[in-house]
Amino acid sequence: MTALAEQLRRAGFRVTQQRLAIYDCLSEAVDHPTAEQVYDAVRLQHPRISLATVYKGIDALARAPAPPETRPPPPPARNAATPHE
C-alpha cells in the first residue's frame, strides 16, 4: 500500500483510481492548476470522471495529511549574531 493510500484511509477516505489520478496530476504539475484543468487532464485516463468527482477528490486530498514524501522540507534555520536582528 502506498503512503498516500494509507493517509487517505486513516483520514476516513476511500482510495479510488480517480482519486489517485487526481493526486498524480497535482503532484506532476509545475504550476497550480484549477479544478477544471485537473478535470481535463484526468479525463484523458478516466473519461467517465465528473467535475464534481474532481472537486471531491481535491477536497479529500487537502483534508488528508500529506504523505511524508510530499511534505516540503522545513525552512533553513536563520541565525543572528545579536538577539535583536
C-alpha positions as CSV (number, residue, x, y, z in Angstrom):
1,M,0.0,0.0,0.0
2,T,1.3,3.4,-0.9
3,A,1.8,6.2,1.7
4,L,-0.9,8.2,0.0
5,A,-3.4,5.3,0.2
6,E,-2.6,4.8,3.8
7,Q,-3.0,8.5,4.7
8,L,-6.4,8.6,2.8
9,R,-7.6,5.5,4.6
10,R,-6.5,6.9,8.0
11,A,-8.4,10.1,7.3
12,G,-11.5,8.1,6.5
13,F,-11.5,8.4,2.7
14,R,-11.8,5.6,0.2
15,V,-8.9,5.1,-2.1
16,T,-10.1,5.1,-5.7
17,Q,-8.4,5.1,-9.1
18,Q,-9.8,8.5,-9.8
19,R,-8.5,10.0,-6.6
20,L,-5.1,8.6,-7.2
21,A,-5.2,10.0,-10.8
22,I,-6.1,13.4,-9.4
23,Y,-3.2,13.2,-6.9
24,D,-0.8,12.2,-9.8
25,C,-2.0,15.1,-11.9
26,L,-1.5,17.6,-9.0
27,S,1.9,16.2,-8.0
28,E,3.2,16.4,-11.5
29,A,2.0,19.9,-12.1
30,V,4.6,22.7,-12.3
31,D,2.0,25.3,-11.6
32,H,-1.2,25.5,-9.6
33,P,-3.9,24.0,-11.9
34,T,-7.5,24.8,-11.4
35,A,-10.0,22.0,-10.8
36,E,-11.1,22.4,-14.4
37,Q,-7.6,21.9,-15.6
38,V,-7.2,18.8,-13.4
39,Y,-10.5,17.5,-14.8
40,D,-9.3,18.0,-18.4
41,A,-6.1,16.1,-17.7
42,V,-7.6,13.3,-15.6
43,R,-10.4,12.8,-18.1
44,L,-7.9,11.5,-20.7
45,Q,-7.3,8.4,-18.5
46,H,-10.7,8.3,-16.9
47,P,-13.2,9.5,-19.5
48,R,-16.3,8.9,-17.2
49,I,-15.0,11.1,-14.3
50,S,-17.1,14.1,-13.5
51,L,-16.0,17.6,-12.5
52,A,-17.8,17.0,-9.1
53,T,-15.6,13.9,-8.6
54,V,-12.5,16.1,-9.2
55,Y,-13.7,18.7,-6.7
56,K,-14.4,16.0,-4.1
57,G,-11.1,14.3,-4.8
58,I,-9.2,17.6,-4.4
59,D,-11.0,18.2,-1.1
60,A,-10.2,14.7,0.2
61,L,-6.5,15.2,-0.7
62,A,-6.5,18.6,1.0
63,R,-8.1,17.2,4.2
64,A,-5.9,14.1,4.4
65,P,-2.5,14.5,6.0
66,A,0.2,14.6,3.3
67,P,2.4,11.5,3.0
68,P,5.9,12.2,4.3
69,E,7.5,12.2,0.8
70,T,5.2,15.0,-0.4
71,R,5.7,17.4,2.5
72,P,8.0,20.3,1.8
73,P,11.3,20.3,3.8
74,P,11.4,22.6,6.8
75,P,12.9,26.1,6.1
76,P,16.5,26.5,7.0
77,A,17.4,27.9,10.4
78,R,18.3,31.5,10.5
79,N,20.9,32.8,12.9
80,A,21.9,36.2,14.0
81,A,25.0,37.5,15.9
82,T,22.8,39.6,18.2
83,P,19.4,38.6,19.6
84,H,17.5,41.6,18.1
85,E,18.3,41.0,14.5
